[in-house]
Amino acid sequence: MLLGIMPVISNSRPMEISALNFALYLSIWQFIFSTPVLLIEYKSSNRGIFDAKLSSGRKKKTVLIILATGAMFGISTFSYVLSMEKAGTVSASIAIQAYPLFAILWETVFLNRKKNKSELFFTFLLIVGLYFLGTNGTWQIAGLSFWFIFAFSVPLIWSVAHVIIKEVLDKTPITPVQVTFFRVLISVIVIFTISISISGLNQAIDLIGNYEFQIYAAAMGFVYYIELIVWFYAVRQVDVSVASSIITPWPAITLILAIIFLHETIKSYQVVTLIIVFVSVYGIILSGKKKHETEFIKPKY
């Protein structure tokens, strides 16, 4: 539900404000919302990483992972906002569902996990559906949208960062609240540095008094913060693929809200692609689950 709301909030902002500055301020609001939650948790009995007695090597690795993934998430936040603006709310939302494709790629390249025929079939179906959407339903490669392709940068970065950050969640006592706090803190630093380098400090400061803009930035920051907390609690308990399957239907929510609040005209090829994506993603996940179950019960001699 939260993921379905976010694209609509992003594209409801005053569009004369750049995607970069919106990404900056929504991240600042995330930091504002995350700080009191972190302090409340710190005063409780569960201090997570702050009370951890980690080896020197583990400390260094944890810090490096937090810094690297924080920077990656900062860049992906800007890419997310820009993709929604340029590719369109619905199309960009569907493009982000390419997440399993990148997860499969990393598993194949780095973990040498081979895919069965069913997984390969649904992967191919997902690629076909996304290509159909990228060409605006024409199948002509000349009609392939650059901004639609750019939207793939979001799931690409997410897939890498989530795999890396899961190691910290699994091997240290860091809490989802702490992960989220450090994530948004570093994201703010990264986006702020990029923003003042491109637009200058004065433009960023001037936006503080733009109350209409700040309402949307705060709303986006709040919803995004809650989504992050829920996500990191989920991936601490289950595999990333399982958590991903639960949130797969969110573009359908975006589609409905885009019609109501943004008055967008939904094209038939977008609906067709949405159905193909749902079938493909669940097909990939269920095929993989069935394969693991078969391997588990297979007798070994």
Residue pairs with C-beta under 8 A, 6 or more apart in sequence:
1 250
1 253
2 223
2 224
2 226
2 227
2 230
3 227
3 247
3 250
3 253
3 254
4 93
4 250
4 251
4 252
4 253
4 254
4 257
5 223
5 253
5 254
5 257
6 220
6 223
6 224
6 227
7 84
7 89
7 92
7 93
7 254
7 258
8 89
8 254
8 257
8 258
8 261
8 262
9 216
9 219
9 220
9 223
10 22
10 80
10 81
10 84
10 85
10 89
10 220
11 84
11 85
11 89
11 258
11 262
12 216
12 261
12 262
13 22
13 213
13 216
13 217
13 220
14 210
14 212
14 213
14 216
15 85
17 207
17 210
17 213
18 199
19 78
19 81
19 82
19 85
20 78
20 81
20 82
20 191
20 194
20 195
20 198
20 199
21 195
21 199
21 203
21 204
21 207
22 81
22 213
22 216
22 217
22 220
23 77
23 78
23 80
23 81
23 82
23 191
24 188
24 191
24 192
24 195
24 204
25 207
25 213
25 214
25 217
25 221
26 77
26 81
26 217
26 220
26 221
26 224
27 74
27 77
27 184
27 187
27 188
27 191
27 221
28 188
28 217
28 221
29 217
29 218
29 220
29 221
29 222
29 225
30 184
30 187
30 188
30 221
30 222
30 224
30 225
30 228
31 181
31 184
31 185
31 188
32 221
33 221
33 222
33 225
34 177
34 180
34 181
34 184
34 185
34 225
35 181
37 177
37 181
37 229
38 177
38 178
38 181
41 47
41 48
41 175
41 177
41 178
42 50
46 175
48 173
48 174
48 175
48 177
48 178
49 62
49 172
49 173
49 174
49 175
49 178
50 178
51 173
52 172
52 173
52 174
54 62
54 172
58 171
58 172
62 168
62 172
62 174
65 164
65 165
65 167
65 168
66 168
66 179
66 182
66 183
66 186
67 186
68 164
69 161
69 164
69 165
69 183
70 182
70 183
70 184
70 185
70 186
70 187
70 189
70 190
71 186
71 187
71 190
72 157
72 160
72 161
73 157
73 161
73 183
73 186
73 187
74 186
74 187
74 188
74 189
74 190
74 191
75 157
75 190
76 153
76 154
76 157
76 158
76 161
77 187
77 191
78 191
78 194
79 150
79 151
79 153
79 154
79 157
80 96
80 154
82 150
83 92
83 95
83 96
83 147
83 150
83 151
83 153
83 154
84 92
84 93
86 92
86 147
86 150
87 95
87 145
87 147
87 148
87 150
87 151
88 264
89 254
89 258
89 262
89 264
90 251
90 254
90 255
90 258
90 264
90 266
90 270
91 133
91 145
91 148
91 151
91 270
92 147
92 148
92 151
93 250
93 251
93 254
93 255
94 130
94 133
94 251
94 270
94 273
94 274
94 277
95 130
95 133
95 134
95 148
95 151
95 152
95 154
95 155
96 151
96 154
96 155
96 251
97 126
97 155
97 248
97 251
97 277
97 281
98 126
98 130
98 152
98 155
99 155
99 158
99 159
99 244
100 123
100 126
100 241
100 244
100 280
100 281
100 284
100 285
101 123
101 126
101 127
101 155
102 155
102 156
102 159
102 160
103 159
103 163
103 240
103 241
103 244
104 115
104 119
104 123
104 284
106 159
106 160
106 163
107 113
108 114
108 115
115 123
115 288
116 287
116 291
118 283
118 287
118 290
118 291
119 284
119 287
119 288
119 291
121 283
122 279
122 280
122 281
122 283
122 284
122 287
123 280
123 284
125 276
125 279
125 280
125 283
126 276
126 277
126 280
126 281
126 284
128 276
129 272
129 273
129 276
129 277
129 280
130 273
130 277
131 139
131 144
132 139
132 269
132 272
132 273
132 276
133 148
133 269
133 270
133 273
134 144
134 145
134 148
134 149
135 141
135 143
135 144
135 145
136 143
136 145
136 267
136 269
137 267
137 268
137 269
137 272
162 235
162 240
163 240
165 179
165 232
166 235
166 240
168 174
168 179
169 176
169 179
169 232
169 235
169 236
170 236
176 229
176 232
176 233
176 236
177 229
179 232
180 225
180 228
180 229
180 232
183 228
184 225
184 228
192 204
195 204
196 204
207 213
207 214
208 214
231 243
234 243
234 246
235 243
241 285
241 288
242 285
244 281
244 285
245 281
245 282
245 285
248 277
248 278
248 281
248 282
249 278
251 274
251 277
252 274
252 278
255 266
255 270
255 271
255 274
258 264
258 266
259 266
